[in-house]
């Protein structure tokens, strides 16, 4: 049967629907049949593989997971092995939402593993192995998925993989706990165990699920020394690894401290075999110290030190019950094998505790006659042991002094231990000392005397970097040396602490011979150079007759960042050469290279001449190359070729670097053809060009705009088997971009990508810049997005260009906000003009909150915002009536010390005035004066305008007096504002007085003032005065505007003089004024008011025939008039026309129309409030609510309600 099914799928089939349908039904039974009969297994696997290859991977994942979710006992492990293998293949084929799909599959797999392992015994070993191999295949598939993912998604999937691996280790270990050899096959099993413990401890969710078990396990560990050390030893696998994140190690330290700080521990067994677990314990201590040394922050280093100390103390509690001699053996082994100063220092402190314990015990055993009781030996063993350990530190077995300051902690502990022993030895009235004079002479002359000059040298250097390590050591060394000197012979104390230049030079030779003491040697040399003239120090080094010391001196000087260090190196070089102690040729060449890089040609020539004349120095090709480099950098190209000729005469062969230096100089000087000829000579000499050679030539061609010849060079590179690298592509792209060859630059960029070269940030920035220059901003923006998504460095100029384009050309403010935030996050900000434009445009586009957020983010990053930008933001906020945010910005500017100006205050005052917040505006004016900014005309005109709009003319008059008292003369805007205020207040007499005052001050009224006067006359019904004002302005040469005519027509119609308004309308048209929809609407409203619907309709039709679209006021006026005259049908038609044109009525329009409906129609009281009030965002006042509560009955009103509801 299985063969028939397999044969059905063998020929190619295009019926995918049939295959998909069969995959839903056949996978499970096929797998079961394959598991039951061994000879069917391969056919079953082939059928399932066919489904995996031809069906949607996500669908197959669901099908396979459903098949796996079956009882283990009733199916057998072969069934699950088949499915596991196909499941691994499906996972690799999935391309989206990897983590989610894996989380679907793994629970079913682990459930099978958990059920299968305990049920099968040794007889089923092979199938168990197959099961694990299949599970391993799933893990490998997940690992392949991880490689395709980046950033957070990768980390999340890796975490899932880790949990899966740990769970499988658990399944396996549950059967092999006693088989240690077998467990060793799993090299990361202990890592997994330690990770599991830490993960459970640090993750709140996991801790919650494992609460009872975790609490019981911790209690068991804390109450038993053996288990405690087993737990601590497990943690070392995480501490010693370089692959785990610091957060895991930090939580591991917290767990260790939690365990080790527990004071309630059972009595220690007297028969603990501490020596057997010594190596394991020591490895744990070293792992903890490695965390302390390389921790990324001070807090974690402090935590690691506390854990190290606590773990060491707990360990010592374990061994404290073993015999004294064994304890010393353990401590001595730990000290000798420790490479970590911190651990050594802690161990020496433990020795000090042992010395104190024995000292107290010995004091109890002494009698008055200074005889020993019980025949106990004196001195006690730990005193001698302590001295042995101090000797290991102060005089290391490998020779030389201690390495300072790297081993400063252990040296300090050793000195403290030594002084402690010496103090105990010197006190009391004992008949004999513990240490004889020979021992003390050795301590004094061999341990302490050599240590002092080294510490003194470090101490002098530490004054610059603020380090206290040397000071602490010196503070301990002084009293120890004083204690030891009391027993040391006088001869050993002569010349204490004095180091002559010769002694320093001799000691320097021994230090630099030991690589571990190099840093100490460097400090000793620094002290020598600081304490003596350079000439004296160089002579001392020369007299030591050590090439290594001469090299060390020159290297120290040429790598010193201090100014004039190269000149000092040249002086030292001359001294060394004159005394026959020249540095090695390698050091001489390095010195020449340093002089060449610094552009010090004269010094390089002198050094080269000295090298050439010195019999002890044999010049080589690298010496000549360095000199040629110095000459070429100084523009002495011909001299460089002379040096090349000298190189040939000396029988040396130039290297490819030599030729490259000369070719580069030729190309930069425009002599490209000569560079090509030199390349030919190089090849004739048997020197093969390098990729750098071709890069130099290509750059030379590009510099000379000889782009047509670049292809020839690239083909020649192929002949040599050399591929262009990123540097060459970047050079070419850069040159094409600078020359405006955008298409060629893009072609090279695409070619670079096609060759699987990863473009650098430089490449991306060059291409994006070229695209911006060519105006291809859409592609430039896409490249910028790619750079941001890949975490590349983006030049600030590219950000600025793209942001400017987005603002000026596209108006895509969301993208502007996103890019601006990214810039600030990266520590960059747009230039000041662009920043100001951003604030302005964001506010114009309604992005007030985003603009404020960017402004504060820039300020908090310390990038600085200028005053113009801040003013633009405040202006935008005030314009959008975001006064609270504007005030917050202003207050922040004051708090941050950002300098304000009068413009800032004027903007804020204007914003308050627009919002009718006059008290705040006046307060700002006083604060403005208090901070030294004098209010100007703009300030007063803004306040005057606000008072006039509110009709507070008395306050306006007082403010005008204040303005004059402050020495400001009213301008035309001031008078125009006041005149308009009086006209709105219907006080035309005062308005004319202001007009006269204006003209008396030599100012001429403008059209704005005359328009205000026409409005004033119209408000009091004096139409003739309004007409006289129009004629007066014409006579003075002031041309009326649309506002002039429309205002006069409005007040005429308001007074019922529609025919006179018609005359003005005709006059305006004759004077080529297009009064537009406002003019027509005024005329229509005038005729409608008189009930002359024919004339109103004539103007309405004329307006539309002239291509002028009616507005909502035009429609409202006509509908209201038709409704009033009883012509509801025409009103309904106009309403339909208005709705279809997209005009939306406001509350006032609805109030007016519906009120009219209620007057002319009998309304049905059962109809409720229409839905458009709420759905259209309108609010209902009391009057409108009463009208609508009675219902709507007119046909066009019903249509209106239905239309609004839709």
VENRADA-V773896 format. One record per helix or strand. SS is the DSSP state (H for helix, E for strand). FROM is the first residue (numbers start at 1). LEN is the number of residues. Records with the same first field share a line. If there is no record, write none. Layout:
BEGIN
SS->FROM-LEN, FROM-LEN
END
This chain:
BEGIN
H->2-9, 16-21, 38-17, 57-12, 77-17, 98-20, 122-26, 151-26, 180-5, 189-14, 204-6, 211-12, 225-15, 246-15, 275-20, 298-22, 324-14, 341-25, 373-3, 381-14, 408-19, 437-29, 469-17, 490-4, 501-12, 515-17, 534-10, 547-12, 565-14, 585-13, 601-13, 621-13, 637-13, 656-13, 672-13, 691-13, 707-13, 726-13, 742-13, 761-14, 777-13, 796-15, 813-13, 832-13, 848-13, 867-13, 883-13, 902-13, 918-13, 937-13, 953-13, 972-13, 988-13, 1007-13, 1023-13, 1042-13, 1058-13, 1076-15, 1093-13, 1112-13, 1128-13, 1147-14, 1172-4, 1182-8, 1195-11
E->366-1, 372-1
END
